[in-house]
Amino acid sequence: MSDERRSEILSVIDGKGEASLAELCGLFPDVSEMTVRRDLIQLEQEGHIIRTRGGAVSIRRLGESRPGGVNGEENEYMLRAGSNRDAKDIIARKALNFVEKGRSIYFDAGSTVMALARIVPDETMTIITNGANVAQELVNRHNITVMMPGGTLNRNTLSVSGPISVNFVDNLNIELAFMSASGCSVDGGFTVSNIYEAELKHTVIARARTSIMLLDSSKFSKSLLFTLAELGQVDYLVCECDPPEDIAKACRNSGVVIV
């Protein structure tokens, strides 16, 4: 029955492009709102939708609404959110061990960091993030103070970046930073395709006492246009499996701990 209900919910969301929680609950009067919320969480984890504060939007329809369909910028959030979900969940559970109550923490934008945001406990801490979706997830925790920099919102990555963001971060004292990248190689280091995001990530790592790179194995041995940090500029590299030997060796030689 639950599979049939989720299938019907997805059909409604895909058909309209989006649907509110109240609308979806109205379709199933014998089911609690919490059950429908759990259905939406499951559909998001499977890569079918993106949850919003009042409901959900269809990833398929988002792709159709963009020029050229879903074949746009290589790191569009709607594509990344549904890929390598198991790996990202493993990485998130590993990274959660670093999260401590009472600290000032930076959460980078990105689907892997988003997986961590979903499981962060509701404890007293300050989390700064440039990810609009990450902030939306965290603001539901009553004990977490959420801060966001200003700047320009990238529709493809749901992240804020630019000079305003860099200036904001450059005045912070960050104890712990959870970072992401689109590529990782020995020669290129950690890379992304957007110069403004590269600059912001570089600034965060420079301001952080401890920086932790969350990277699933699909990013290894890839090098994009802009380097945000060399391999040795982070303290930890968290992966779901062992990285290629050349990357592992370079990390060990630089003092980076692989988790």
N, C-alpha and C positions, 0 to 999 in steps of 0.2 A: 504493500500500500504506500509506503514512504517513497519508493522509487517512482510509482505512478504519480504521486503528488508532486515530486520534484520535476518530473517530466512535464507535467501540466504547467507548473510555475515557469519553467524555462520557456515553454511554448508561448506563454503570455508575454514574457519579457522580450523574447526574440521578435514576436509579432509586432509589438508596439515600440520596441527600442528601449523602453524603460517602464517600470511599474513601481507604484508606491507600496509600502508595507501594508497600509490600510486596505488598499485595493486587493492585494494578494490574500490577506486574512479574510476578506469578504467572500472569496471564492471557496473557502473551507471553514464554514461556521462551526464545525464540530472539532476543529483543531485549534490549539492555543497559539497565541502570537509568538511565544518562545519557540514552538515547534517550527513555525514558518521561518523564524530567524535562523534556526539551525539548518533548515533546508537551504537558505540563501548562503550561509557559510559554506555548506557542502558544495553548492554549485560554483561558488567563487574559488574554492580550493581545486575544483576540477577544471578551472579555467574558462567557464562558460559566461560568467558575469563579473561585474565589479560592484560591490555593495556601496551604497551611498547612505547618507544620514537618514533619508526618508524612504529608502527602498533599494532598487538596484537598476543597473543599466546593462544592456546586452553587449558583450564583446564583439559578437558577429556583426551586429548592426553598427557599432562604432567603426568597424573596419570598412563596411560598405559605404559609410558616410564620408570617408576620406577620399581625396583624389587618388586614383590608382589603387583603391581597395586597401588591403592590409600590407601591401608591399612597399611601405614607406621607409622611414628612418629605421636603421637596423635595431635600435633598442626601444621601439615603441612599447609603452607599458602594457598595452593590451596583449601584445605577443609574448612578452617576457613573463607576464603574470601567470600564464598557463603552461609555461615550459619548465621542465625539470623540477616539478613540485616536490617530489620525494627528496631530492637532493637538498633543496632549499630548507625543507623542514628539518632535515638532519643537521644542517649547518646552524639553523636557528636554535635548536636544542643545545648544541655545543656552545654557541655564543652566549646563551642565557646564563651559563655558569660565571660569566664575567660581570654580569649586572649586579650592582650592589645598592642597597638602600642608602639614601642621603647623598648621592653623588651627582655631579653635573655631567651629563652624558650627551653626546651628539649622535643622532641617527641620520645617516645619509639617506638620500632617496634611493629607490630601487626595490625590486620585487623580493630580493633575498633579505634585505633589511626589514621589509614589510612583514615577512614571515616571522622575524624576531619580534616585531612590534605586537603581533597578534598574541604572543604568549608571555609578554612582560607582565609581571605581577603588579597589582595596584598597591604600590608602596611609595612612600615619600621620596621623591627624587625630581630633579629638573632634567627634562629632555629637550634639547634643541634639535630641530629637524628642518631641512629644506624640502621635504617631501610632503606635498599637500595631502596625499592619501595616508601617509604615516601619521601626520598630525591629527587627521580625522579619526584614525583608529585609537590613538593614545588619549584623545580628549575625553573619551568615555570612561577613563580611569579617574576617579575622584581625587586620589592622592598624588597624582603626577602633575607637576607644573610643566606645561607645554609652551615652548617658545619657537617662533618662526622668524627668519630674516625676511626683509623686504626684497624686492627684485622682480624679475620677469618670469612668469610661469611658462614652462615648456609643456605644451599640450601632449607631446609624445611621451614624456617621461614623468609627468605630473610633479616636476621639481622646479623650485625657484632658484635662479642663479643670476649672475651679473655683478656689476661693480657695487651696487647697494648691498647685496648679500655678502660680498667679500669684506666690505668695510665693517659690516655688523659683526661677522665672525672674528675679524682681526682684533676686536676689542674684548673677546671672551677668554676666560680661563677654563678650558675644557679638560676634565679629568680623564674621560674615556670616550673614544670615538669609534663607532662602528661604521666602516666604510664599504663601498662597493665599486666595482669597475666593470667595464665591458670586455676587457682583454687583459692578458697577463703573459709576458714573455721575458726571457732573460735580457734581451737587448732593449726592448721597449719599456720594460717595467710594467706598471699598472696604467692602462690607457682607456680613453673614452673618445667619442667622435665629436664632442661639443667643447669648444675652447673655453666657454664661460663656466661650464660644469667642471672642467679640468682645473681651472683656476680656483674655484671655490673649494673643491676637494683638497687641492694642494695646501690651501690656507688652513683648512680644518686640521689636517695632519700636522702642520707646523705648530698650531696652537694647542694640540692635544698632548697631555702628559703620556697617555698610552693610546696607541692606535691599533685597531683590529680590522683586518681586511676580510670580509666575508665573500667567498668566491666559489661558485660551483665549477665542476670540472669542464663544462662546456666553454669556459672562458680561457682555459689554458692554451698556451702556444698561439694566441691571437694577439695581434698588435694593431691598434687603431691609431688615428692621426695624432692625438694629443696625449702626452704622458702627464699624469697627475702626480706620480711618485715613482721613484726607483724601488726595486724590491726591498732594499735595505732600509727604506725610510718608514716602514711600519714595524710594529713590535710582534704582532701575531698574524698568521695566515690561517683562517679557518676554512676547511674544505670538507666535503662529504667523503672524499677518498684521497689517497696519496697523490700528490701532483707529479708530473713528469720528472724524471731524475735530474734533468738540467736545471729546472726551476727549484726543485728541492735542494740541490747542492748549492745553488746561488743563495738561497734563503739561509741555509745553515752557515755558509761562509760569512754572511752579513749579520748573523745573530738573530735572525727572525725565527720565532718558534712556530712550527707547524702543528696545528691542532686537528 
